Amino acid sequence: MKRVFITGFALLGLLKAYAQNEQADSTAYKPKKLKVDEINLVSSYYRQNGDNSAVTGGLGTEKLTDISNAIDLRVVKYGKNNIKHNFDVEVGVDHYSSASSDKIDLNANSSASSSDIRVYPSLNYIRENEEKGRTLGIGVSSSTEYDYQSFGGNVSFSQKTKDRNGEFGVKFQAYLDQVKLLAPIELRGLPNVDDSGNASRNTFVGSLTYSQIINKNFQVMFQADLISQQGYLSLPFHRVYFTDGSVHQEKLPDSRLKIPLAARASYFLGDNVIIRGYYRFYTDDWGIQSHTADIEIPVKITSFVSVSPFYRYYTQTAAKYFKGYEMHNLQSDFYTSNYDLSKFDSSFIGLGLRLTPVNGIFGIKHLNMLEIRYGHYTRSNNLNSDIVSINIRYK
């Protein structure tokens, strides 16, 4: 899962120096200059365990740890007619170690994919016209790791209603990926095994949203997505064991259509309590249907301390191509023993602590928020995990 809280604290000195420079320049004319609006430093540690690894055909350890660090920088500039220009630059770095990936080479003590570093920068621009209630956005992103390379792009548009209580939004995203064909060692060189070069995988996402302020206490949002995937949708190092004891490389269709529909609501119960609810229904043409229900209740303890207990329940049916260890037969056109595509229920429960002291975190006024969150995840097929994250905000 994810570690390294050191990164955030190492930058505190830099942020403090920036704050002093900003104060010294407070007499300068700023409306048409780029100005730092917000900086978020996020570190997290994730750990999981289970015994249904797809690398070894549905049996074997799923032990994994991941350490993640990300910095998100947001700058703004006001142009003519009070148009607001927002620039968001984020750079994230993950380091993971996976016991199951180490089994791609069964007789090795370690392999190139047993641990890896993922780097994922992104850049987004948003243009806000407050007078017309209109927002335009565009962005690009990338993600690189040992056996995977992804490039993404997005465009978005939103428009508020005349009374400014509602907002309609539309967004389109595209991800163009390259997958390195790294096959299990005992299958390399065999006929019909993908073990050479790279394969492409493309994902296109269209989203429609509508949000509405019902009254001063109640807000709702609805979202509908259409997701199309094309290309190599298997993972080349996943084994599948058949009823005759033979081992094969995972094989899945080269297209997938997903349809998620979601609703979100927030109710302000007085000045100190918010009830946030979320529900999502999902279906796809691989036979999976799922339901997600989520609730979070932020409670303000004092003017600068709040806690947020949360709980999420998830349930899904199995993909029509899924069967467990040595359960597939030779008549199957497509087959996987990846338990992410199996039938299961899961729960995710945890607590967040948020601090917003008047004088700032560590006495630095512009460091106005520190949030610590912990969550525990359990799945009905014996997968479990824990995650701890820290978010420090400069504003």
Buried (B, 14 or more C-beta within 10 A) or exposed (E): BBBBBEBBEEBBEEBBEBBEEBEEEEEEEEEEEEEBBBBBBBBBBBBBBBBBBBBBBBBBBBBBBBBBBBBBBBBBBBEEEEBBBBBBEBBBBBBBBBBBBBBBBEEEEEBBBBBBEBEBBBBBEBBBBEEEBBBEBEBEBEBEBBBBBBBBEBEBEBBBBEEEEBBBBEBEBEBBBBBBBBBBBEBBEEEEBBBEEBBEBEBBBEBEBBBBBEEEEEBBBBBEBEBEBBBBBBBBBBBBBBEEEEBBBBBBEBEBEBEBEBEBBBBBEEEEEBBBBBBBEBBBEBEBEBBBEBBBBBEBEEEBEBEBEBBBBBBBBBBEBBBBBBBBEEEBEBBBBBBBBBBBEBEBBBEBBBBBBEEBBEEBBBBBBBBBBEBEBEBEBEBBBBBBBBBBBBB
